[in-house]
Amino acid sequence: MSILKEECGVFGIWDPDGGCANVTCNALVALQHRGQEGCGIAVNLNRDISYYKDTGLVNEVFNNEILEKYPGTMAVGHVRYSTAGGSSRENVQPLVLRYIKGTLAIAHNGNITNTEELRKKLEYNGAIFQTTADSEIIAYQIARERIHCGSIEQAVKLAMPKLRGAFSMLVMSPQKLIAARDPWGFRPLCMGKLGKAIVFASETAAFDAIGAEFIRDLNPGEVITVFKGNVETEQVVKPEKTSLCIFEHIYFARPDSIVDGQPVHEARKMSGKFLAIQSPVDADIVVGVPDSGLSAAQGYSEKSGIPLKMGFIKNKYIARTFISPGQQMRQNAVKMKLNALRSEVSGKRVVMIDDSIVRGTTSARIVSLLREAGAREVHVRISSPPFKWPCFFGTDVPTRDELIANHYDISETAKYIGADSLDYLSLENLLKIAPGSTKDFCHACFTGKYPIDVSHLLAKLEGKK
C-alpha cells in the first residue's frame, strides 16, 4: 500500500466497425489503478477528432449518455496521475493539438527528463503552451517534425531521438493510430487484437477486460503504425540496455497483468518467498497489505509454512492513498481505506507484508491498526529495498530528504513505525523476482544508478531544499 505518486495508463483502438469510445472507457476502468486524478478519451470519426476529459475517476467522468456523443473508428484514452505538471483539468489527457497539418491527439505514460531544454527551444520558435504537462512538449515536437516530413509516423520517428526519459505513448492523427515506446522501455506498452480491431494498452489486464487477444509487447524504441487496418512496425532506436521500471512488478501493475513476459502475480509471490528465506520470523500468521502486498504475502506463507490470513478489510471505494495530495489527507485516506480484522489478528504474532516504505507515516498507521486489533507482535517485511533516491521517469518518488531510509537505519525505522522487527528485500533478491522478463530493469530509486544522465534534475531538487 505504497503512497508513491504513480504514472498513467494509456489505451488506443482502431476498429472499422466503430464503437471505440465505449471499448476505450471499459479498458480505462481496467487501468484505473495507474491513475485516478483525471481521464479522457479522444475519438476519430471521418478524420474529425473530438474529445471529452475531466478530473475524476473513469466512472465519474463518463456515462452512456456522454459516450454516445462520441462515435468513431479510432480512439485513444488516458488515466492520469500528475507526475509532471499540475492536477488541473487542462493537464488531463489525451492532449489534442490543432496545427497547420491538421489535428493530432496524444496519450502519454512517463516523464521526459529534458523537458526544460525542449520547452525553451519551442518557445523561442513561437510555441505557446496551454498546459504545464510534458506531454504537450512531446505533441509540439511531433507537430514541428510533421511540418517538414511526409507523414505523421515519420514525424514521431524523427521526434523520438530528441526525447530523453520515459514515453510509452499513443498518437492519433485523422487517418492513423501510432504507438511508440521509448528506447529504454521504462514503461510497459503492448498490442492486442479484438475481432477486426487493433488495440494498444499499458497493461494486458485492459485486454482481458474487453475480451481482446494479447499479441505482443512493443519493443523499446519501436514505433507501430495502424492505417486502414494495416500494421507497420519499425525499430527506430535500438536500446543499449533496457530499463523497465522494477516497480511495475512490485506495485504499479495489476497482479493479473503480464509485463514484458513476466506475470506480475508470480513476480510478487517470488518476492515474498525470497523474504521468507532472507528474513524468517517465528510467527503465527502472515497478512498482506491490500492490494500489492497480497501476492507477496502468499509467497512468504508458502515458503515459510506460516498460515496466510486476511488481516485487513479494504474499502473498495477509496482511491489509492498516494492520490490524496498532502500528508494529512493521505493519513486520513489510510484510516478510511483499511481496517484490521480483529478476529484474525487478536493475540497473534503477525508477519505483515507490504510493498514499500516511503516516508514511513503510512506504514506506522497500518502497524497501529494491527496493534489496536490486538496483535501481540507485528513483524514487517517489505518486498522491495529501501527507497533512497527520487525517480524522474514517471513515478515521482519524493526528494531524498523526504525518504525515511535516508534518515534512519532499519532498526530505527522499525521503531518509528512501531514494528517489533523490520526487513526489506535485498537488491540481489529483487533482481531475481522476474525470471520470465524479457527486459532488464531500472532500480535507480534504490541504488541511485540511473540509466540516463539526470544530474541536472538531481541538482535542481537539491536546490529546492
Sequence and secondary structure as in RCSB ss.txt:
>XXXX:A:sequence
MSILKEECGVFGIWDPDGGCANVTCNALVALQHRGQEGCGIAVNLNRDISYYKDTGLVNEVFNNEILEKYPGTMA
VGHVRYSTAGGSSRENVQPLVLRYIKGTLAIAHNGNITNTEELRKKLEYNGAIFQTTADSEIIAYQIARERIHCG
SIEQAVKLAMPKLRGAFSMLVMSPQKLIAARDPWGFRPLCMGKLGKAIVFASETAAFDAIGAEFIRDLNPGEVIT
VFKGNVETEQVVKPEKTSLCIFEHIYFARPDSIVDGQPVHEARKMSGKFLAIQSPVDADIVVGVPDSGLSAAQGY
SEKSGIPLKMGFIKNKYIARTFISPGQQMRQNAVKMKLNALRSEVSGKRVVMIDDSIVRGTTSARIVSLLREAGA
REVHVRISSPPFKWPCFFGTDVPTRDELIANHYDISETAKYIGADSLDYLSLENLLKIAPGSTKDFCHACFTGKY
PIDVSHLLAKLEGKK
>XXXX:A:secstr
        EEEEEE TT  HHHHHHHHHHHTGGG  SEEEEEEEETTEEEEEEEES HHHH  HHHHTT   SEE
EEEEE  SSS SSGGG SSEEEEETTEEEEEEEES BTTHHHHHHHHHHTT   S S HHHHHHHHHHHHHHTSS
 HHHHHHHHGGG  B  EEEEE SSEEEEE  TT  S  EEEEETTEEEEESSHHHHHHHT EEEEE  TTEEEE
EETTEEEEEE S  SS  EETHIIIIIS TT EETTEEHHHHHHHHHHHHHHHS    SEEEE TTTTHHHHHHH
HHHH   B   EEE TTS  GGGSSSHHHHHHHHHHHEEE HHHHTT EEEEEES  SSSHHHHHHHHHHHHTT 
SEEEEEESS    S   SSS    GGG GGGT  HHHHHHHHT SEEEE  HHHHTTS TT SS EE HHHH   
SS  HHHHHHHHHT 
